[in-house]
Amino acid sequence: MKKFTLTVITVVYILLAIAVISILASEFLFKAQPKERFFEAPQVAQFVENVTIPETKTTPKFYPAPDFELVYVKGLVIDPMANLSSYMQAIQEAKALGANLITIALETQVSDKDALEFAGQPTFDWKPVAIAMINEAHRNGLQVELRLIAKRDTSRTPKNITQYAARTSVFFKGLGDFAQEYEVYMLTIYENIEDEYAFYNYKDRIGEFLPVFLGNATYFYKGKVGIGFSDNSLIDDKKTYDVSGFDYLILNSYPVYKKVPWGDYPQRVADLIGVGTKLANRHGVKTVILGGWGLNSNPTPPYYISVTVGQEQEKSAYENIKSKQMSKVDGVTVAYVTKAYGVRGRPAEEVARDWFSSA
């Protein structure tokens, strides 16, 4: 009987101990955990006088573009792949030279999937470079043109032009989205669409794809869209593409040995401007820009160039073109920091300065 009584007492003590521990644990848990929001009583805000709420300052995603239209385009072309160490400095120099726009030349090539792609990947990532350049240009009060140029040292060309064009249209749609987001002033989808790395072998089909490319480029982008043609097509081949809907034309001319000797080069440019202006007028394009042009004075260019001249000859040709053609176009972009034809640090740079100051 005594043993039974002790057992009962022990059980009672154990039950009491469990109850106490449960209560303490429950109390601890309720105090440790916050109440659910739907159990909270509404909070009544009290008015406090003379309290200044500090402003929250955040770093802008990008510098907004300058708020002005370009009456006459005065641009310097900068290819970041040409000089990775000084392309940002070149933007500040552009401002000092009197430019109102920088052209960011983005090198492209045909991918192994038969589509347009940016060159240099994965070692060169174009997007952060372009964003940094856009920010710096806007910070210096300069407008920005994004221009797609062909990478020269490549052997790929389009194989199936219909497939290439379809995939390239998607590419332009994405690029237009980027240009709209970062307030790019002008977007040139091809500096020279007839380039040997683009539609050189399919010139008769360019007209078929132009409205498709334009439609995709402007799907998101609401700025100015342009397209470029060469002197070979407009002068020699007498091509008359339908460029309706584009905001501007880029005219391109580089002298080729035997065909256009350097001494005849200014006249070649004059002829190009003449036929380019007629093409623009025929289709309601209001702006004609002398865009991809120049003479090479670098005795050791990075790729084959058939005409190389001295720096004084280069300057002389620039002066001739400036004096006779400046008023016949709506703007000019001069190669500045580029793999070839760049005038940075050469006598022709002063011609660009004079052109910008007098235009």
C-alpha positions as CSV (number, residue, x, y, z in Angstrom):
1,M,0.0,0.0,0.0
2,K,2.9,2.4,0.9
3,K,4.5,1.6,-2.4
4,F,1.3,2.3,-4.3
5,T,1.0,5.7,-2.5
6,L,4.6,6.7,-3.4
7,T,3.9,5.8,-7.0
8,V,0.8,8.0,-7.1
9,I,2.6,10.9,-5.5
10,T,5.5,10.5,-8.0
11,V,3.1,10.6,-11.0
12,V,1.3,13.6,-9.6
13,Y,4.6,15.5,-9.2
14,I,5.6,14.5,-12.8
15,L,2.3,15.8,-14.1
16,L,2.6,19.0,-12.2
17,A,6.2,19.5,-13.5
18,I,5.0,19.0,-17.1
19,A,2.2,21.5,-16.6
20,V,4.6,24.1,-15.2
21,I,7.1,23.6,-18.0
22,S,4.3,23.8,-20.6
23,I,3.1,27.1,-19.1
24,L,6.6,28.6,-19.0
25,A,7.3,27.5,-22.5
26,S,4.1,28.8,-23.8
27,E,4.7,32.2,-22.2
28,F,8.2,32.3,-23.6
29,L,7.1,31.5,-27.1
30,F,4.3,34.1,-27.2
31,K,6.6,36.8,-25.9
32,A,9.4,35.9,-28.3
33,Q,7.4,35.8,-31.4
34,P,5.8,39.0,-32.8
35,K,2.1,39.1,-33.2
36,E,0.5,38.6,-36.6
37,R,-0.4,41.9,-38.4
38,F,-4.1,41.1,-38.3
39,F,-4.1,41.0,-34.5
40,E,-2.5,44.5,-34.3
41,A,-4.7,47.5,-33.3
42,P,-4.7,50.3,-35.8
43,Q,-2.0,52.9,-35.1
44,V,-3.1,56.5,-34.9
45,A,-0.5,58.9,-36.2
46,Q,0.2,62.0,-34.1
47,F,1.0,65.3,-35.6
48,V,4.5,66.6,-34.7
49,E,5.4,70.2,-35.5
50,N,8.8,71.4,-36.8
51,V,10.0,68.0,-37.8
52,T,12.1,67.8,-41.0
53,I,11.9,64.5,-42.8
54,P,15.3,63.8,-44.4
55,E,15.3,63.2,-48.1
56,T,16.3,59.8,-49.4
57,K,18.9,60.4,-52.1
58,T,19.6,57.6,-54.5
59,T,22.1,57.4,-57.3
60,P,20.3,57.7,-60.7
61,K,20.3,54.7,-62.9
62,F,21.4,57.0,-65.7
63,Y,21.9,60.7,-66.4
64,P,19.0,62.0,-68.4
65,A,19.7,63.2,-71.9
66,P,20.1,67.0,-72.6
67,D,16.8,68.6,-73.3
68,F,17.5,70.0,-76.8
69,E,17.2,69.1,-80.4
70,L,20.1,69.0,-82.8
71,V,19.7,71.5,-85.6
72,Y,23.1,70.4,-87.1
73,V,24.7,67.2,-86.0
74,K,28.4,67.7,-85.0
75,G,29.5,64.3,-83.8
76,L,32.7,62.4,-83.0
77,V,32.8,58.6,-83.6
78,I,34.2,56.6,-80.7
79,D,34.7,52.9,-80.9
80,P,35.4,51.6,-77.4
81,M,37.0,48.4,-78.7
82,A,39.6,50.6,-80.5
83,N,41.1,51.9,-77.3
84,L,39.8,50.4,-74.1
85,S,41.9,52.8,-71.9
86,S,40.8,56.2,-73.2
87,Y,37.3,56.1,-74.7
88,M,35.9,57.8,-71.7
89,Q,38.4,60.6,-71.9
90,A,37.6,61.0,-75.5
91,I,34.0,62.0,-74.6
92,Q,35.3,64.9,-72.5
93,E,37.6,65.9,-75.5
94,A,34.6,65.8,-77.8
95,K,32.9,68.4,-75.6
96,A,36.1,70.6,-75.8
97,L,36.2,70.3,-79.6
98,G,32.7,71.7,-79.9
99,A,30.8,68.5,-80.6
100,N,27.1,68.2,-79.7
101,L,26.9,64.4,-80.0
102,I,29.1,61.4,-79.7
103,T,28.6,58.3,-81.8
104,I,29.2,55.1,-79.9
105,A,30.3,52.7,-82.6
106,L,29.4,49.2,-81.6
107,E,31.1,46.5,-83.6
108,T,28.9,43.6,-84.8
109,Q,29.5,40.4,-86.7
110,V,27.5,37.4,-88.0
111,S,27.2,34.7,-85.3
112,D,27.6,31.0,-85.8
113,K,23.8,30.8,-85.7
114,D,23.6,33.1,-88.7
115,A,22.4,36.2,-86.9
116,L,23.7,39.6,-86.0
117,E,25.6,39.8,-82.7
118,F,27.9,42.1,-80.8
119,A,31.6,41.4,-81.4
120,G,34.2,40.7,-78.7
121,Q,32.0,38.6,-76.4
122,P,32.5,37.3,-73.9
123,T,35.7,39.2,-73.2
124,F,34.1,42.5,-74.2
125,D,30.7,43.2,-72.7
126,W,29.2,46.0,-74.7
127,K,26.3,46.9,-72.4
128,P,28.1,48.2,-69.3
129,V,30.5,50.0,-71.6
130,A,27.7,51.7,-73.6
131,I,25.9,52.7,-70.4
132,A,29.0,54.3,-69.0
133,M,29.6,56.2,-72.2
134,I,26.0,57.3,-72.4
135,N,26.1,58.6,-68.8
136,E,29.4,60.4,-69.4
137,A,28.1,62.0,-72.6
138,H,24.9,63.2,-71.0
139,R,26.8,64.4,-68.0
140,N,28.8,66.6,-70.4
141,G,25.7,67.9,-72.2
142,L,26.1,65.7,-75.3
143,Q,23.5,63.7,-77.2
144,V,24.3,60.1,-78.1
145,E,24.0,58.1,-81.2
146,L,24.3,54.3,-81.1
147,R,25.7,53.1,-84.4
148,L,26.2,49.5,-85.5
149,I,29.4,49.0,-87.5
150,A,30.9,45.8,-89.0
151,K,33.8,44.1,-87.3
152,R,36.5,44.0,-90.1
153,D,38.7,41.1,-89.0
154,T,36.1,38.3,-89.4
155,S,35.3,35.9,-92.2
156,R,31.6,35.2,-91.4
157,T,28.9,36.4,-93.7
158,P,25.2,35.6,-93.8
159,K,24.4,32.1,-95.3
160,N,20.6,32.1,-95.3
161,I,19.7,35.7,-95.7
162,T,16.0,35.2,-94.8
163,Q,16.9,33.5,-91.6
164,Y,19.6,36.1,-90.9
165,A,17.1,38.9,-91.4
166,A,14.5,37.4,-89.2
167,R,16.9,36.9,-86.3
168,T,18.5,40.3,-86.8
169,S,15.0,41.9,-86.5
170,V,14.7,40.4,-83.0
171,F,18.1,41.8,-82.3
172,F,17.1,45.3,-83.3
173,K,14.0,45.1,-81.1
174,G,16.1,44.5,-78.1
175,L,18.6,47.2,-79.0
176,G,15.7,49.6,-79.4
177,D,14.5,48.8,-75.9
178,F,17.9,49.6,-74.5
179,A,18.2,52.8,-76.5
180,Q,14.8,54.0,-75.2
181,E,15.6,53.2,-71.6
182,Y,18.9,55.1,-71.7
183,E,17.5,58.1,-73.7
184,V,19.7,57.6,-76.8
185,Y,19.1,60.4,-79.3
186,M,19.8,58.5,-82.5
187,L,20.0,54.8,-83.4
188,T,21.7,53.7,-86.6
189,I,20.9,50.1,-87.2
190,Y,23.6,49.7,-89.9
191,E,26.3,52.2,-90.7
192,N,26.5,50.5,-94.1
193,I,23.8,47.8,-94.7
194,E,25.6,46.8,-98.0
195,D,28.8,45.9,-96.2
196,E,30.4,42.7,-97.2
197,Y,29.6,41.3,-93.7
198,A,25.9,42.2,-94.1
199,F,23.9,42.4,-97.3
200,Y,26.7,42.8,-99.8
201,N,25.7,39.6,-101.7
202,Y,22.0,40.4,-101.3
203,K,21.6,44.0,-102.3
204,D,18.5,43.3,-104.3
205,R,16.7,42.2,-101.2
206,I,17.6,45.1,-99.0
207,G,14.4,46.9,-99.8
208,E,12.4,43.9,-98.7
209,F,13.9,44.0,-95.2
210,L,14.2,47.7,-94.5
211,P,10.6,48.2,-93.2
212,V,10.8,45.0,-91.1
213,F,14.0,46.2,-89.5
214,L,12.6,49.7,-88.9
215,G,9.4,48.2,-87.4
216,N,11.3,46.2,-84.9
217,A,13.8,48.9,-84.0
218,T,10.9,51.3,-83.2
219,Y,8.8,48.8,-81.3
220,F,10.1,50.2,-78.0
221,Y,12.4,53.0,-79.2
222,K,10.8,56.4,-79.9
223,G,13.9,58.4,-80.9
224,K,15.4,58.9,-84.3
225,V,16.3,55.8,-86.4
226,G,18.7,55.9,-89.3
227,I,20.2,53.7,-91.9
228,G,23.5,53.9,-93.8
229,F,24.5,53.4,-97.4
230,S,27.8,53.4,-99.3
231,D,29.0,55.4,-102.3
232,N,29.5,52.2,-104.2
233,S,25.7,51.4,-104.1
234,L,24.4,54.9,-104.5
235,I,26.9,56.1,-107.1
236,D,28.2,53.1,-109.0
237,D,25.3,50.6,-108.6
238,K,22.7,53.5,-108.8
239,K,20.6,51.8,-106.1
240,T,17.4,53.6,-105.2
241,Y,16.1,52.0,-102.0
242,D,12.8,52.9,-100.4
243,V,13.9,54.5,-97.2
244,S,10.4,55.8,-96.2
245,G,10.0,56.0,-92.4
246,F,13.6,56.5,-91.5
247,D,14.5,59.8,-89.8
248,Y,18.0,60.2,-91.3
249,L,20.5,58.7,-93.8
250,I,24.1,58.0,-93.0
251,L,26.3,58.4,-96.1
252,N,29.6,56.5,-96.2
253,S,32.6,56.9,-98.4
254,Y,36.2,55.6,-98.1
255,P,38.5,55.8,-101.1
256,V,39.6,52.6,-102.7
257,Y,42.9,52.3,-104.7
258,K,42.6,52.9,-108.5
259,K,38.9,53.5,-108.2
260,V,39.0,56.6,-106.1
261,P,42.6,58.0,-105.6
262,W,43.0,60.2,-102.6
263,G,43.2,63.4,-104.7
264,D,39.8,62.7,-106.2
265,Y,38.2,61.8,-102.8
266,P,36.6,65.2,-102.1
267,Q,34.7,65.0,-105.4
268,R,33.6,61.5,-104.6
269,V,32.2,62.7,-101.3
270,A,30.4,65.6,-103.2
271,D,28.9,63.1,-105.6
272,L,27.7,60.9,-102.8
273,I,26.0,63.8,-101.0
274,G,24.3,64.8,-104.2
275,V,22.7,61.3,-104.8
276,G,22.1,60.7,-101.1
277,T,20.2,64.0,-100.7
278,K,18.0,63.1,-103.7
279,L,17.2,59.7,-102.3
280,A,16.3,61.3,-98.9
281,N,14.1,63.9,-100.6
282,R,12.3,61.3,-102.7
283,H,11.2,59.4,-99.6
284,G,10.6,62.2,-97.2
285,V,13.7,61.7,-95.1
286,K,14.6,65.1,-93.6
287,T,18.1,64.6,-92.4
288,V,21.3,63.6,-94.3
289,I,24.5,63.1,-92.4
290,L,28.0,62.5,-93.8
291,G,28.8,59.7,-91.4
292,G,31.3,57.0,-92.3
293,W,34.1,58.7,-94.2
294,G,37.7,59.8,-94.1
295,L,41.3,59.0,-95.2
296,N,43.7,56.8,-93.4
297,S,47.0,58.3,-92.4
298,N,48.1,55.4,-90.2
299,P,51.0,53.7,-91.9
300,T,50.3,50.5,-90.0
301,P,46.5,50.1,-89.9
302,P,45.0,47.1,-88.0
303,Y,43.5,45.7,-91.2
304,Y,44.0,46.1,-94.9
305,I,43.3,49.6,-96.3
306,S,44.1,50.2,-99.9
307,V,44.7,54.0,-99.6
308,T,47.0,55.4,-97.1
309,V,48.1,59.1,-97.2
310,G,50.2,61.5,-95.2
311,Q,48.7,63.5,-92.3
312,E,48.9,66.8,-94.3
313,Q,47.2,65.2,-97.2
314,E,44.5,63.9,-94.9
315,K,44.0,67.4,-93.5
316,S,43.9,68.9,-96.9
317,A,41.1,66.6,-98.0
318,Y,39.1,67.3,-94.8
319,E,39.5,71.1,-95.4
320,N,38.2,70.7,-99.0
321,I,35.2,68.7,-97.9
322,K,34.4,71.0,-95.1
323,S,34.5,74.2,-97.2
324,K,32.4,72.8,-100.0
325,Q,30.0,70.3,-98.4
326,M,29.3,71.6,-94.9
327,S,26.2,73.5,-95.9
328,K,24.9,70.6,-98.1
329,V,24.3,68.2,-95.3
330,D,22.5,68.3,-92.0
331,G,25.4,67.1,-90.0
332,V,28.7,65.3,-89.9
333,T,30.3,62.6,-87.7
334,V,34.1,62.5,-87.8
335,A,36.0,59.3,-86.9
336,Y,37.9,60.2,-83.7
337,V,38.8,57.1,-81.6
338,T,38.5,54.3,-84.1
339,K,40.6,51.4,-85.3
340,A,41.2,53.3,-88.6
341,Y,40.6,56.8,-90.0
342,G,40.5,58.4,-86.5
343,V,41.7,62.0,-86.4
344,R,42.5,62.2,-82.7
345,G,45.9,63.9,-82.3
346,R,46.4,64.5,-86.0
347,P,46.2,67.8,-88.0
348,A,42.8,66.8,-89.3
349,E,41.5,67.1,-85.8
350,E,41.7,70.9,-86.1
351,V,39.6,70.8,-89.2
352,A,36.9,69.0,-87.2
353,R,37.1,71.7,-84.5
354,D,36.7,74.5,-87.1
355,W,33.8,72.6,-88.7
356,F,32.0,72.3,-85.4
357,S,32.6,75.9,-84.5
358,S,31.3,77.3,-87.8
359,A,28.4,75.0,-88.4
